[in-house]
């Protein structure tokens, strides 16, 4: 059982599921048609992006995640192949508008040049100072907005603000975890102000994000659950951050938020 859980988390299936379920919750709540198709497309998009980046990470990193990848190359490659096939197949199931294709193409460029040198800078985007968090948040926000754009629906401003604040807050989890491994030139939030101060910033971001939800949707007690799920990721001890349990907790808020939008 433990090996199955690790496989789901370390293969990026868990984070992709939470991300797609969040989109599914949004689409259902705001009565966007074809919610299932968009969720499936976003699931395979996330899987493909994460797996692509994995092939350009340091294979010698002594982390539980990298050790799992090194020991399970066949299964990791199989997930990559299934992810790509699923991405291409799910793409054909949706009638895309030109504006949506622009969003998808822009995100494809971000995914590629996040790890490969961009000709203009001769550096990957992730190596450019201050850009890592901004790009990831922008990418997640635009992809979650995709169903609204493609169905010619106006996405509520509070929802855009919520997604931006939520994603930046959750990225602080991973930046704190990678503090020792990241190049100092990246200038991530923990590198700029320290880990403890970064966690304070994350709490503020989460408070602001649930405040926007209260203003826009009035989820009442569910907001407390969302906030607690966010904050729980900040109290994981340093020696436990490189575990499957930590990764599960860090991605869990997306799933809980998706459930909240489905509930109301």
Residue, then its C-alpha position, 0 to 999 in steps of 0.5 A: x500500500x505504501x509503495x502505491x501511495x508513493x507511486x501516485x505522488x512521486x509520479x505526479x499523478x496526485x498533483x495533476x489530479x488535485x489540479x484537474x479536480x480544482x478546475x472541475x469544481x470551478x467549471x461545475x460551480x459556474x455552470x461551464x459546459x464540458x467540465x469533465x473534458x476540461x478537467x481531463x485535459x488539464x490532468x494530462x497537461x499537468x502530468x506531461x509538464x511535470x514529467x517533461x521537467x523531470x527529465x531535466x532535473x539533477x539525477x544525482x539529487x539525494x531526495x526521496x522523489x529522485x530516488x524513486x524516479x531512479x529506481x522506477x525508470x520504466x514506470x516513470x517513462x510509462x507515465x510520461x507516454x500515457x500523459x502525452x497520449x492522453x494530452x493529445x487525445x483529450x485535446x481533440x475532444x474539445x472545440x478550441x477557440x483561437x484565444x484558447x489556443x493562444x493560452x495553450x501555446x503560451x503555456x507550452x512555451x513556458x513549459x519548454x523554456x522553463x528548463x531549456x535555454x530561451x534563445x533571447x536570454x540563453x538561459x532557462x526561465x527557471x534560472x532567471x531571478x525572481x521569475x520562477x514564482x511569477x511564471x508558475x502562478x501565471x501558468x496555473x492561473x491561465x490554465x484554470x481560466x481556460x474553460x471560461x475563456x473557451x466557453x466565452x464566459x467572463x471569469x469573476x475577478x475575485x476568482x482570478x485574485x484567489x487563484x493567484x494568491x493561492x498558487x503563490x502561497x502554495x509555491x512557498x511550500x516547495x521553495x522552502x523545501x528546495x531552499x538548499x538545492x535551488x541556485x541562489x541566483x533564483x531569488x525565490x521568496x525564501x531566498x529573499x527574506x528567509x524561510x520563517x518570514x516566507x511562511x508568514x507571507x504564505x499565511x497572509x496570502x492564504x488569509x487574503x485568498x479565503x477572504x476573496x472567497x468569502x466576498x465572492x461566494x460566502x463559503x462560511x465554514x468551508x473557508x476555515x477548512x481551506x485555510x487550515x489545509x493551507x496552513x498545515x503545509x507550513x508546519x511540516x518539519x524540515x526533516x519531513x519535507x522530503x516525504x510523500x506525506x508532505x507532498x500529499x499535504x501540500x497539494x491537498x488544498x487544491x482538492x479541498x477547494x475543488x470540493x468546496x466549489x462542487x458543494x456550493 
